[in-house]
Amino acid sequence: MTAAQIVERATMSEAEMIALAYEEAAGGDARRALRRAIEDVMALEVKLATAERVVSHGYVRGTLPGRAT
């Protein structure tokens, strides 16, 4: 990597760095890189939806069974 490339990467935004990483992983094929990025976002959306379903959104006042108050 040249000094100019290092300087260029140092000034990139996080989104630009991620896009570059996808492009490099796809061997320079922008269409394949975009498809992989979209697939990753869709997979994360599924994980987020699953996590949101299992998170409690409230609480109940009281005591736990077997504990004295």
N, C-alpha and C positions, 0 to 999 in steps of 0.2 A: 504494500500500500504506500502510495506517495504522500508527501507532506500535504499536498493540495487536497488529496482525498481525505486525509485525517481532519484537516480544517473544515472541509465541507461536511463531514459527518458530525463534527462537533457543533455545527450550527443548525443541524436538522431538528425538527420537532419530533416528539415521541411518535406521532402518527407516521411521519416520513421514515423514521427508523424502522418501524414495524413493516411498512410497505416495502422498503428495501430488503428487509430480511425475507419476506415472502417471495419477492422477485428472485433473490439469490437462491433460495431453496427450490424454486421452480425452474432453475437453470436459465433465467432470463425471459421465460415465457410469461408475459403479463396476464394473458387470459387464464392460464393455469393458476398463477399466483392469486388472482382475484377470486377464482372459484374456491381455492383452498381457504382463503380468508373468510369468505362467506360461509363455507361449511363450518369453520371453527366458531364463528359468531352464532350460527344456528345451534350448534351443539351446546354452547354456553347458555343460550336462551333456554334450552330444555333443562339444563342443570339448575339454572336460576328459578325456573318455574317449579321444579321439584322442591328446591330448598324453601321457597315461599310457602308451599303447601304444608310443610312439616314444622314451620316456625309458629310458635304460639303467639297470638295477638292479644292476649289478655291474661288475667290471673284470677284466682279465686282465693278469697280470704278464708282462713280456717286452719285447722291443725292436720298434721299428717297422722294416719292411723297408727296407733301404738305409742304415740308421744303424749306425755302429760302436758297440760297447759298451765 
